[in-house]
Amino acid sequence: MVDARGFAVATLLLVLLQAPQQHGLDTPLEVVRERRVFMDNSSISRPPRSGFHFPRFDARMHDGDEVQIESIHTTWLRISRHPALTLQGRTVALRAASGKFCAVQLSEATGLIRCDKDSPPFAAWFEVSHGSSNVSLRSVRGGDYCVDQPLGVRCDRKRVSQWEVFHIIDAGNGRIALRGGREDKFCWDNGKGFICDLSDMIYEATFEPVTDTPLRARIVQTKDPNAASVFTVYRHNLEVPTVALRCKEDGFYVTVSRGFLSCSSKTPWQIRYARATWWDVKTATFRAPDSGLYFEAGDPKDGDHVTVDNKDGTGWALWRVQLLGGFEPLRPLVRGVNLGNWFLMERWMAQELFYDESGSRAFPGKCDAMDEYGLMDALGHEAAAQRMKQHWSTWIKEEDIAWLGAHGINTVRVPFGYWMVFPERPFVDGQLHYLDRLFEWCKKHRVAVLLDFHGLKGSQTGNPTSGNCGACGNAACGKTKVDFLEHENLNLKVIDFLTTRFSNSPVYLGFAVANEVSSTANSRDVMAFYQKAYAIVRKKSKDALVVLFATFNPSTYPFPNFRNVVEDIHIYFGMGFGHPSLDQQENLHRARRAVADLHWHVLVGEWSLGANGHNTLHWQPKQREKFFATFAKMQLQAWETHSIGWFYWSYKTSFPNSTWNFRDMCMIGWLPGCNGVLTYASTYWWQESACAYAYLDGGCPNRQAETWNELVVRPAQSILRPEAAPWILTAAMCCGAAGALVGFCRPAWAAKCATTAGTAVAAATNALMQALAPLLAATGWLPRPTGTNSSGFQHVRSREREGVLTPSATSESSFINGDTVLCSPGAPAGIGIANSLRAADNMEQPFIW
């Protein structure tokens, strides 16, 4: 009989070859690539994520931002087309209702004005100056000011006093009216001359102002925030301290002329811009490029004028910028784990690594080997080198990265110390080789990398997580170090070296500048260090994330040129964040408050299912199961609703069955990605409803959850397009059924073909399936080869429902529930297990610094 698999494989190959092809491995991952999309209050999801709140006061002034500008008087800039303002500083001729132009009579020494000229002679031009709606008219011919007198308006005064002031009225349809300063009556040409004696504005008292160039809108201030105008920022280079402001209403750019602001330039007119020099993210100053004078809002009691005449840039020259919308960087949600204790060891995570040179005993002194520096010093160089190389080569392997990429994780955070680049004694050289390998593994398995500067020289934390903290808080052991700023140059060289080495990698996500900076450091000096570190990272990559830790809340500091910067927040319930409540809604409220409403985007760089404050070991199994399952959903809901992603701490420790082991928690089912009990929503958060991330609250009604396979087969993370895979399987099954039918009916033509081709097809099928195995397994559509049977495959059930999973590499032993082995290498499916894994009763909650 003809082998049905031959038909299936042939069809599968045909569809595979016609399926859309993936980008090559050199194409940056989607989570790495930045796409900038304009977002405002109408386009953001609800509830909004940190960094996506609009409107908000934020003087960042990025290209394309739409802003409103508020003065220190709480007045707002607005565009006005009132002729009293648009005519100020301009030279104008007045055409009366009769169609004749008004001009100073050359034959009369008194400067009498008559409206009897068919075209405007030199004497018909007047200079409009002074005041806001109150202006003065000055004859261009003689330079004298015009005055409202009982017998008519005459231009014969050398200075302005009360009667030399006129009030301009907007009469509509491009016409104006003038009221004199003597009796506040309307001016008109009564046939004998220009006189102000009308109580009512009639058509004969209106004039058409004629100018040599078109009139442009003036910028004034208003107390009504609803009347504030919108300006679009033009700023292509954040390194240059200038911006141009485009008046959105008419499309012209803001310029300065004769000490006033107007919307009058067709091309960007550069304004010198600076943020506040104190800790204020909202405030900025603006200066004219030629005079260097600052924009200033006058006292509202004196009118609505805004001038450019302040020399100091203080007081009334300060402005608050309200951001209405802007081009924001969008990336898929970061779902990651920390590769803790690999390049920077922490004693609590692997006590056995901190034993003496024999490897069997802890060091006797309480001040010995408190951190990695202490361990290296205590071991001596030769023993330390041997231990570290063994550790680096085994703690994280390629199969770990492959496992993460296949279970919904798209990024790893890699903690390291300065000794990776500058391995000063007693530290050991050799880490860079393994970091290079990690990038290759991540490239192969499409997992992004965030480099995390966890241990700066001089220590930024004062505790063992920095790897070189001196006494590490133990006064009996000497001085605790928080001296990283004293070693600024070397620390910046580390950043420069690693960004130079990896910035062009398609899996390089960005750089976390300094992990968990101590609040005992000088805040301004820390911000200055951040500015220098940012410049280094940004010089190497325009898209890389620059991650700054939350100490001192750097998102509220007025950095002059930052973009693509996120604030890193670490949240451990029971450790600096208060004990978790048994009420998960209360926990959710606290978690939301920690990550919402920041000016920058937020990454939750560390979190776990540790529940310090509760003795969960003494709980009933069902109580513990329910608590941790909902505790995980609560945190995932908070992080994926209000931040741009998270990193679990950590991928593994040396002790099994712990809430600090991401892989163990995934296999149990408390975290998504392993057994289908809990599944992730889409990483494309801007296309999803917020309810999709409401893991604790039940998600969206009637929403079809992502399956495990859908997590694996991502458009940018798989070999096959997800939309092609169902057709491949359908075609394969149909062809297989057809082959089986042919074999059952055995028509003569088929029997003849089978006699000569059957054996060849079967052999070719087996060979082809062997060749395709890695490809198909990577897509999640076929099981991975085991090499334990003749065909090269071992039958397994769907991974969405399968209770037996590959044993965790995070543990030296298997999950234990009493005396029952839940999962052990080589155990047949279904023996000694429940339908799904659950936590053992002896859950550990180890101490963390």
FILOLUM-276702 format. One line per 5 residues: number of its first residue (from 1); their letters; for each residue x, y, z of C-alpha. Coordinates in pm, whole numbers, plus 50000, padded with zeros to 5 digits. Each point is the difference from the previous one (the first is absolute). Layout:
<atoms>
NUM	A	X Y Z | ...;
</atoms>
This chain:
<atoms>
1	MVDAR	50000 50000 50000 | 50116 50353 49928 | 50131 50164 50322 | 49745 50274 50089 | 50271 50199 50171;
6	GFAVA	50167 50055 49664 | 49700 50193 49871 | 49977 50199 50322 | 50366 50095 50000 | 49997 50096 49633;
11	TLLLV	49702 50226 50052 | 50152 50147 50314 | 50320 50082 49811 | 49804 50163 49721 | 49806 50223 50240;
16	LLQAP	50315 50071 50199 | 50185 50119 49693 | 49709 50223 49901 | 49948 50141 50351 | 50121 50353 50070;
21	QQHGL	50366 49991 50098 | 50134 50142 50323 | 50259 50269 50018 | 50356 49883 50042 | 50160 49971 50338;
26	DTPLE	50175 50332 49945 | 49667 50181 50010 | 49944 50160 50342 | 49734 49838 50214 | 49672 50185 50027;
31	VVRER	50057 50069 50368 | 50333 50160 49904 | 49874 50211 49711 | 49844 50333 50079 | 49696 50121 49814;
36	RVFMD	49891 50355 50075 | 49628 50070 49989 | 49817 50319 50085 | 49788 49951 50309 | 49774 50231 50194;
41	NSSIS	49706 49977 50237 | 49777 49865 49724 | 50231 49718 49892 | 50143 49857 50323 | 49861 49689 50160;
46	RPPRS	49809 50016 50326 | 50129 50001 50263 | 50306 50175 49856 | 50351 49867 50057 | 50271 50207 50161;
51	GFHFP	50156 50224 49739 | 49677 50000 49798 | 49796 50241 50214 | 49854 50295 49811 | 49971 50282 50068;
56	RFDAR	50283 50041 50250 | 50248 50272 50088 | 50326 49894 49840 | 50248 50243 49842 | 50190 49735 49800;
61	MHDGD	49919 50178 49668 | 50053 49707 49762 | 49949 50028 49628 | 49632 49972 49912 | 49874 50064 50353;
66	EVQIE	49680 50200 50024 | 50014 50235 50296 | 49826 50282 50177 | 50205 50251 50195 | 49903 50145 50339;
71	SIHTT	50159 50304 50164 | 50095 50040 50363 | 49680 50205 50036 | 49801 49687 49902 | 49908 50168 49675;
76	WLRIS	50032 49822 49666 | 50143 50099 49666 | 49737 50042 49733 | 49993 50120 49643 | 49810 50320 49937;
81	RHPAL	49903 50153 49666 | 49856 50315 50153 | 50108 50286 49775 | 50117 50204 50298 | 50263 49732 50050;
86	TLQGR	50074 49895 49643 | 50044 50365 49899 | 50231 50086 50289 | 50344 50087 49877 | 49878 50006 49641;
91	TVALR	49967 50281 49750 | 49642 50032 49879 | 49787 50207 49767 | 49631 50048 50074 | 49741 49972 49721;
96	AASGK	49672 50163 50100 | 49651 49871 49927 | 49999 50227 49696 | 50291 49805 49854 | 50236 50296 50038;
101	FCAVQ	50322 49990 50201 | 50050 50224 50302 | 50315 50215 50001 | 50153 50291 50184 | 49942 50311 49794;
106	LSEAT	50325 50142 49866 | 49849 50346 49967 | 49907 50038 50363 | 50255 50052 50274 | 49755 49872 50262;
111	GLIRC	50030 49639 49874 | 49631 49963 49914 | 49898 49661 49856 | 49765 49973 49702 | 49878 49680 49827;
116	DKDSP	50009 50108 49634 | 50287 49812 49832 | 49945 49737 49733 | 50331 49830 50086 | 50206 50028 50315;
121	PFAAW	50265 50269 49973 | 50293 50016 50238 | 49794 50215 50235 | 49735 49725 50026 | 50221 49762 50192;
126	FEVSH	49980 49980 50375 | 50211 49805 50247 | 49795 49810 50258 | 50170 49969 50336 | 49953 49989 50377;
131	GSSNV	49752 49815 50219 | 49791 49691 49925 | 49657 50096 49872 | 50091 50362 50075 | 50243 50123 49737;
136	SLRSV	50153 50317 49874 | 50014 50114 49636 | 50315 50169 49882 | 50020 50164 49659 | 50283 49860 49796;
141	RGGDY	50027 50328 49813 | 50097 50224 50289 | 50047 49756 50286 | 49736 50177 50210 | 49736 49822 50209;
146	CVDQP	49634 50045 49918 | 49770 50145 50265 | 49621 49997 50043 | 49897 50369 50017 | 49651 50155 50001;
151	LGVRC	50044 50136 49648 | 50146 49680 49859 | 50292 49763 50015 | 50331 50172 49937 | 50351 49855 49982;
156	DRKRV	50214 50267 50164 | 50117 49863 50337 | 50353 49894 50090 | 49904 49763 50281 | 49707 49788 50115;
161	SQWEV	49765 50108 50277 | 49633 49931 50071 | 49837 50132 49682 | 50265 49848 49775 | 49866 49650 50080;
166	FHIID	49748 49828 49776 | 49805 49684 50059 | 49982 49758 49704 | 49676 49806 49958 | 49969 49692 49782;
171	AGNGR	49708 50085 49771 | 50004 49666 49819 | 50060 49908 49638 | 50353 50133 50019 | 49891 50350 50108;
176	IALRG	50076 50196 50317 | 49858 50295 50187 | 50187 50260 50206 | 49879 50162 50323 | 50172 50312 50115;
181	GREDK	50159 50044 50339 | 49824 50331 50074 | 49633 49894 50030 | 50026 49636 49892 | 49798 50070 49684;
186	FCWDN	50036 49846 49659 | 50209 50173 49738 | 49888 50056 49640 | 50044 50227 49701 | 49708 50250 50012;
191	GKGFI	50101 50158 49668 | 50197 50277 50165 | 50259 49782 50168 | 50072 49710 50233 | 49807 50053 50327;
196	CDLSD	49898 49785 50301 | 49644 50105 50089 | 49774 49696 49931 | 49837 49817 50290 | 49923 49691 49789;
201	MIYEA	50212 49802 49760 | 49840 50044 49658 | 50143 49869 49675 | 50136 50345 49915 | 50209 49976 50319;
206	TFEPV	50181 49685 49884 | 50325 49977 49808 | 50193 49738 49810 | 50358 49979 50128 | 50244 49957 49712;
211	TDTPL	50350 49873 50071 | 50305 49934 49785 | 50009 49633 50113 | 49724 49766 50123 | 49900 50028 50365;
216	RARIV	50094 49707 50225 | 49856 49881 50329 | 50147 50143 50318 | 50066 49794 50312 | 49849 50129 50322;
221	QTKDP	49896 49850 50334 | 49661 49895 50126 | 49870 49889 50338 | 49770 49747 49835 | 50182 49665 49957;
226	NAASV	49734 49894 49751 | 50107 50286 49773 | 50369 49899 50007 | 50153 49944 49659 | 50187 49687 49895;
231	FTVYR	50357 50010 49870 | 50184 49721 49821 | 50366 49957 50087 | 50256 49985 49721 | 50325 49858 50138;
236	HNLEV	50191 49749 49791 | 50310 49995 50217 | 49962 49964 50376 | 50366 50089 50049 | 49940 50354 49874;
241	PTVAL	49835 50232 50258 | 49759 50160 49754 | 49643 49930 49896 | 49754 50143 49753 | 49632 50032 50090;
246	RCKED	49738 49965 49730 | 49666 50164 50068 | 49764 49713 49930 | 49706 50224 49915 | 50156 50169 49699;
251	GFYVT	50314 49798 49922 | 50250 50283 50047 | 50295 49994 50239 | 50046 50223 50302 | 50236 50294 49944;
256	VSRGF	50109 50304 50198 | 49958 50345 49850 | 50035 50334 50178 | 49979 49828 50335 | 49678 49810 49930;
261	LSCSS	49915 49640 49906 | 49806 49917 49689 | 49924 49706 49772 | 50158 50140 49686 | 50277 49777 49859;
266	KTPWQ	49946 49740 49731 | 50320 49821 50101 | 50112 49882 50346 | 50131 50295 50203 | 50240 49873 50265;
271	IRYAR	49939 50105 50360 | 50259 49942 50270 | 49848 49762 50251 | 50116 49875 50340 | 49845 49793 50275;
276	ATWWD	49999 50116 50359 | 50332 49970 50182 | 49833 49864 50313 | 49811 49674 50055 | 49695 50080 49792;
281	VKTAT	49895 49804 49696 | 49725 50243 49904 | 50172 50338 49963 | 50199 50157 49717 | 50115 50335 49862;
286	FRAPD	49997 50135 49643 | 50231 50264 49854 | 50024 50196 49678 | 50306 49877 49807 | 50122 50345 49897;
291	SGLYF	49948 50215 50311 | 50028 49720 50258 | 49700 50147 50185 | 49749 49766 50164 | 49631 49967 49925;
296	EAGDP	49803 50155 50284 | 49634 50008 50095 | 49902 50341 50130 | 49782 50049 50302 | 49649 49905 49886;
301	KDGDH	49869 50312 50177 | 50183 50207 49740 | 49858 49817 49700 | 50050 49685 49803 | 50332 50084 49838;
306	VTVDN	50299 49766 49986 | 50334 50164 49937 | 50358 49901 49933 | 50195 50229 50232 | 50106 49801 50308;
311	KDGTG	50376 49986 50057 | 50022 49747 50286 | 49781 49702 49908 | 49836 49999 50342 | 49669 50103 50149;
316	WALWR	49753 50091 49729 | 50225 49848 49734 | 49928 49645 50127 | 49754 49781 49813 | 49839 49662 50066;
321	VQLLG	49956 49774 49700 | 49691 49781 49982 | 50049 49702 49771 | 49679 49913 49815 | 50147 49728 49783;
326	GFEPL	50317 49888 49832 | 50183 49731 49808 | 50058 49720 50246 | 50223 49694 49955 | 49795 49683 49981;
331	RPLVR	50138 49653 50058 | 49829 49672 50081 | 49974 49935 50372 | 50326 49887 50153 | 49953 49663 50168;
336	GVNLG	50328 49900 50149 | 50203 49831 50268 | 50320 50096 50175 | 50300 49775 49949 | 50098 50064 50358;
341	NWFLM	50309 49854 50166 | 50174 49929 49671 | 50243 50286 49946 | 49943 50159 50340 | 49957 49745 50275;
346	ERWMA	49772 50049 50297 | 50065 49771 50293 | 49640 49932 50087 | 49931 49863 49651 | 50273 49735 50006;
351	QELFY	50152 49946 50343 | 50221 49715 49879 | 50194 50237 49773 | 50109 50195 50306 | 50171 49703 50169;
356	DESGS	50374 49992 50058 | 50250 49862 49749 | 49908 49643 50094 | 49646 50066 49885 | 49852 49829 50303;
361	RAFPG	50014 50252 50285 | 49883 50355 50049 | 50258 50258 50095 | 50023 50027 50379 | 50018 50379 50037;
366	KCDAM	49682 50208 49996 | 50178 50258 49787 | 50127 49747 49746 | 49855 49975 49650 | 49704 50229 50055;
371	DEYGL	49996 50093 49632 | 50177 49889 49682 | 50304 50218 50070 | 50031 49843 50344 | 49964 49650 49859;
376	MDALG	50265 50053 49734 | 50233 50149 50260 | 49945 49711 50243 | 50045 49727 49739 | 50316 50131 49844;
381	HEAAA	50045 50058 49627 | 50061 49644 49882 | 49712 49840 50191 | 49773 50292 49914 | 50077 49970 49628;
386	QRMKQ	49926 49629 50000 | 49672 50041 50188 | 49877 50294 49793 | 50070 49843 49661 | 49812 49690 50109;
391	HWSTW	49715 50219 50123 | 49980 50220 49688 | 49995 49700 49769 | 49720 49820 50182 | 49770 50252 50171;
396	IKEED	49838 50113 49673 | 50016 49793 49682 | 49850 50028 49655 | 49720 49762 50092 | 49891 50247 50270;
401	IAWLG	49964 50280 49745 | 49821 49765 49762 | 49760 49902 50279 | 49929 50363 50085 | 49937 50092 49638;
406	AHGIN	49761 49709 49965 | 49799 50091 50310 | 49894 50359 49941 | 50314 50185 50114 | 50131 50252 49749;
411	TVRVP	50281 50169 50200 | 50267 49922 50256 | 50151 50252 50240 | 50367 49926 50059 | 50148 50129 50328;
416	FGYWM	50378 50050 49990 | 50276 50185 50182 | 50272 50234 49880 | 50250 49712 50021 | 49849 49848 49689;
421	VFPER	50190 50270 49808 | 50270 50089 50254 | 50069 49679 50198 | 50223 50154 50267 | 50129 49760 50264;
426	PFVDG	49857 49819 50179 | 49734 49970 49725 | 50049 49741 49729 | 50021 50066 49626 | 49790 49811 49746;
431	QLHYL	49637 50114 50025 | 49991 50177 49663 | 50033 49670 49816 | 49677 49878 50157 | 49818 50328 49942;
436	DRLFE	50093 49977 49631 | 49859 49648 49996 | 49681 50122 50167 | 49943 50253 49723 | 50046 49725 49742;
441	WCKKH	49756 49772 50181 | 49746 50280 50034 | 50038 50084 49634 | 49936 49637 49911 | 49696 49968 50225;
446	RVAVL	49872 50356 49945 | 50027 50124 50356 | 50103 50362 50065 | 50271 50104 50247 | 49999 50285 50251;
451	LDFHG	50347 50057 50147 | 49966 50087 50368 | 50294 50175 50170 | 49942 49833 50336 | 50339 50055 50160;
456	LKGSQ	50170 50335 49939 | 50353 50047 50127 | 49976 50150 50347 | 49649 49852 50043 | 49684 50194 49930;
461	TGNPT	49790 49809 50252 | 50213 49931 50307 | 49879 49640 50007 | 50117 49666 49856 | 49789 50031 49686;
466	SGNCG	50267 50239 49871 | 50274 49740 50048 | 50249 50247 50154 | 49840 50170 50297 | 50279 49976 50258;
471	ACGNA	49840 49926 50336 | 49659 49976 49831 | 49820 50164 50291 | 50175 49805 50276 | 50177 50261 50211;
476	ACGKT	50212 49733 50168 | 50158 49919 49663 | 50116 50350 49912 | 49872 50267 49761 | 49703 49947 49776;
481	KVDFL	50062 50150 49658 | 49765 50216 49794 | 50281 50165 49806 | 49909 49934 49638 | 50005 50371 49911;
486	EHENL	50363 50018 50107 | 50071 49745 49728 | 49783 50171 49740 | 50255 49985 49719 | 50055 49625 50025;
491	NLKVI	49627 49930 50031 | 49931 50210 49690 | 50274 49812 49817 | 49819 49674 50079 | 49682 50139 49845;
496	DFLTT	50191 50124 49698 | 50175 49666 49948 | 49688 49784 50020 | 49778 50230 49792 | 50270 50012 49734;
501	RFSNS	50017 49621 50001 | 49628 49921 49991 | 49802 50300 49871 | 49985 49859 49648 | 49866 49664 50111;
506	PVYLG	49642 49937 49882 | 49911 49880 50351 | 50148 50295 50195 | 49710 50171 50179 | 50189 50253 50207;
511	FAVAN	50206 50078 50306 | 49902 50034 50368 | 50249 50257 50129 | 50017 49929 50373 | 49798 49747 50197;
516	EVSST	49828 50105 50324 | 50199 50317 50069 | 50016 50075 50372 | 49809 50302 50124 | 50311 50101 50196;
521	ANSRD	50167 50111 49676 | 49986 50366 49895 | 49692 50031 49782 | 50132 50274 49771 | 50327 49819 49948;
526	VMAFY	49805 49685 49913 | 49797 50195 49742 | 50323 50138 49851 | 50135 49645 49976 | 49678 49892 49829;
531	QKAYA	50036 50281 49747 | 50351 49882 49905 | 49896 49635 49987 | 49699 50087 49785 | 50221 50185 49753;
536	IVRKK	50222 49693 49963 | 49713 49757 49947 | 49815 50230 49762 | 50310 50070 49792 | 50022 49629 49921;
541	SKDAL	49628 49943 49937 | 49708 50232 49939 | 49746 49730 50093 | 50156 49837 50306 | 49812 50032 50327;
546	VVLFA	50188 50187 50269 | 49878 49869 50335 | 50041 50208 50317 | 49912 49871 50344 | 49718 50163 50197;
551	TFNPS	50213 50145 50283 | 49945 50380 49998 | 49728 49948 49734 | 50210 50109 49701 | 49688 50039 49784;
556	TYPFP	49933 50324 50190 | 50347 50142 49931 | 50031 50248 49710 | 50248 49819 49777 | 50040 50219 49691;
561	NFRNV	50000 49740 49723 | 49876 49659 50116 | 49794 49764 49788 | 49944 49624 50015 | 50067 50005 50372;
566	VEDIH	49808 49785 50247 | 49987 49993 50377 | 50086 49671 50167 | 49792 49899 50301 | 50058 49692 50217;
571	IYFGM	49705 49876 50200 | 50023 49720 50251 | 49700 49957 50225 | 50122 49957 50355 | 50337 50164 49933;
576	GFGHP	49983 50376 49996 | 49651 49994 49852 | 49797 49883 50296 | 49868 49651 50063 | 49754 49868 49744;
581	SLDQQ	49640 50000 50107 | 49786 49691 49970 | 49765 50227 49804 | 50149 50007 49649 | 49794 50305 49902;
586	ENLHR	50174 50193 50276 | 50336 49874 49873 | 49900 50099 49647 | 49918 50352 50114 | 50342 50036 50161;
591	ARRAV	50180 49855 49700 | 49819 50236 49762 | 50096 50302 50205 | 50365 49898 49983 | 50020 49993 49620;
596	ADLHW	49730 50239 49876 | 50009 50373 49926 | 50373 50043 49940 | 50127 50236 49730 | 50212 49729 49842;
601	HVLVG	49918 49650 49891 | 50054 49745 50277 | 50169 49661 50005 | 49948 49779 50303 | 50359 49879 49999;
606	EWSLG	49959 49756 50289 | 49706 49827 50166 | 49916 49653 50123 | 49734 49789 50165 | 50180 50025 50332;
611	ANGHN	49739 50070 50267 | 50212 50104 50296 | 49782 50071 50299 | 49791 49685 49965 | 50106 49660 50129;
616	TLHWQ	49870 49819 49696 | 50176 49678 50101 | 49731 49944 50261 | 49705 50069 49772 | 49780 49728 49862;
621	PKQRE	50108 49905 49643 | 49676 50132 49846 | 50032 50329 50185 | 50359 50039 49889 | 49914 49901 49642;
626	KFFAT	49721 50256 49982 | 50206 50277 50156 | 50303 49967 49771 | 49791 49949 49687 | 49807 50321 50064;
631	FAKMQ	50311 50178 50130 | 50165 49937 49664 | 49694 50114 49804 | 49980 50316 50210 | 50359 50100 49929;
636	LQAWE	49982 49914 49631 | 49685 50211 49971 | 50168 50299 50164 | 50324 49979 49802 | 49842 49928 49661;
641	THSIG	49729 50262 50038 | 50212 50293 50119 | 50359 49934 49888 | 50178 49901 49680 | 50116 49670 50145;
646	WFYWS	50165 49802 50276 | 50289 49772 50098 | 49947 49722 50252 | 50273 49946 50260 | 50143 49759 49924;
651	YKTSF	50015 49728 49738 | 50154 49759 50250 | 50169 49951 50333 | 50190 49696 50124 | 49714 49887 50225;
656	PNSTW	49690 49838 49850 | 49631 50075 50016 | 50031 50365 50091 | 49805 50312 49917 | 50332 50151 49891;
661	NFRDM	50023 49752 49711 | 49802 50119 49700 | 50024 49667 49825 | 49862 49809 50297 | 49711 50244 50041;
666	CMIGW	49920 49974 49630 | 49995 49621 50012 | 49772 50004 50301 | 49760 50217 49802 | 50004 50308 50221;
671	LPGCN	50177 50188 49722 | 49890 49975 49636 | 50169 49821 49717 | 50045 49640 50110 | 49681 49801 50039;
676	GVLTY	49712 50215 49875 | 49847 50056 50345 | 50085 50369 49968 | 50072 50166 49663 | 50140 50337 49899;
681	ASTYW	49808 50269 49815 | 50156 50148 49688 | 50328 50190 50026 | 49856 50256 49758 | 49838 50193 50281;
686	WQESA	49903 50303 49790 | 49772 49777 49794 | 49837 49832 50301 | 49729 50101 50240 | 50125 50060 50352;
691	CAYAY	49779 49717 50123 | 50219 49754 49810 | 50261 50048 50273 | 49754 49970 50288 | 50129 49658 50098;
696	LDGGC	49872 50031 50356 | 49667 50154 49903 | 49916 49737 49742 | 50107 50168 49675 | 49769 50110 49720;
701	PNRQA	49659 49837 49960 | 50002 49737 49724 | 50370 50055 49934 | 50175 49698 49856 | 50320 49957 50199;
706	ETWNE	50330 49958 49824 | 50107 49640 50001 | 50350 49883 50075 | 50065 49945 49631 | 49875 50349 49912;
711	LVVRP	50257 50138 50239 | 50273 49812 49818 | 49893 50076 49645 | 50039 50379 49989 | 50035 50188 49671;
716	AQSIL	50346 50122 50099 | 50108 49705 50209 | 49927 49691 49797 | 50098 49836 49678 | 49643 49947 49883;
721	RPEAA	49733 50265 49985 | 49723 49916 50250 | 49734 50044 49736 | 50170 49737 49778 | 50036 49731 50262;
726	PWILT	49632 49891 50024 | 49989 49965 49619 | 50316 49793 50007 | 49854 49758 50252 | 49663 49991 49826;
731	AAMCC	50160 49924 49665 | 50222 49738 50156 | 49707 49825 50169 | 49791 50007 49682 | 50281 49850 49797;
736	GAAGA	50061 49744 50270 | 49634 49900 49996 | 50006 49976 49620 | 50305 49778 50018 | 49833 49776 50256;
741	LVGFC	49687 49974 49782 | 50208 49905 49699 | 50177 49740 50204 | 49672 49853 50124 | 49832 49983 49657;
746	RPAWA	50316 49876 49827 | 49915 50098 49639 | 50219 49831 49740 | 50187 50318 49906 | 50081 50069 50364;
751	AKCAT	50115 49644 50065 | 50229 50013 49698 | 50148 50332 50118 | 50030 49876 50355 | 50195 49694 49890;
756	TAGTA	50279 50216 49860 | 49976 50316 50212 | 49862 49905 50340 | 50325 49908 50163 | 50179 50302 49853;
761	VAAAT	49729 50239 50117 | 50006 49859 50352 | 50376 50028 50020 | 49995 50353 49856 | 49727 50098 50242;
766	NALMQ	50196 49886 50301 | 50310 50179 49877 | 49804 50315 49923 | 49826 50000 50337 | 50338 49968 50169;
771	ALAPL	50130 50297 49803 | 49691 50210 50067 | 49979 49909 50367 | 50194 50295 50145 | 49819 50241 49768;
776	LAATG	49655 49873 50085 | 50070 49965 50370 | 50113 50362 50011 | 49658 50106 49877 | 49823 49802 50271;
781	WLPRP	49793 49807 49744 | 50180 49669 50044 | 50164 49846 50307 | 50375 50018 50039 | 50204 49692 49898;
786	TGTNS	50113 49774 50280 | 50209 49747 49809 | 49847 49715 50202 | 49807 49819 49732 | 50038 49896 49642;
791	SGFQH	49821 50295 49849 | 50186 50257 50205 | 49684 50115 50179 | 49829 49922 50324 | 49627 50053 50012;
796	VRSRE	49893 50274 50243 | 49669 50169 50054 | 49928 50368 49943 | 50223 50220 50212 | 49699 50206 50095;
801	REGVL	49854 49707 50190 | 50302 49788 50078 | 50078 49963 50367 | 50344 49849 49948 | 50260 50258 49905;
806	TPSAT	50375 49989 49955 | 50166 50015 50345 | 50107 50347 50104 | 50364 50081 49954 | 49969 50231 50297;
811	SESSF	49996 49715 50247 | 50248 49730 50098 | 49708 49775 50087 | 49643 49962 49882 | 49682 50145 50140;
816	INGDT	49908 49802 50307 | 49656 49966 50151 | 50043 49792 50310 | 50159 49677 49873 | 49857 50030 49650;
821	VLCSP	50225 50102 49714 | 49798 50247 49794 | 50242 50013 49712 | 50327 49822 49950 | 50223 49944 49700;
826	GAPAG	49875 49713 49787 | 49679 49945 50199 | 49720 49874 49775 | 49717 50240 49945 | 49730 49981 50262;
831	IGIAN	50190 49795 50259 | 49999 50146 50347 | 49862 50338 49896 | 49681 50195 50016 | 49845 50156 49690;
836	SLRAA	50207 50310 50062 | 50300 50081 50214 | 49947 50176 50326 | 50231 50145 50260 | 50152 49774 50259;
841	DNMEQ	49910 50049 50363 | 50356 50093 50095 | 50014 50327 49802 | 50312 50197 50092 | 50008 50376 50047;
846	PFIW	50373 50076 50019 | 50142 50323 50127 | 50087 50261 49740 | 50218 50302 50060;
</atoms>
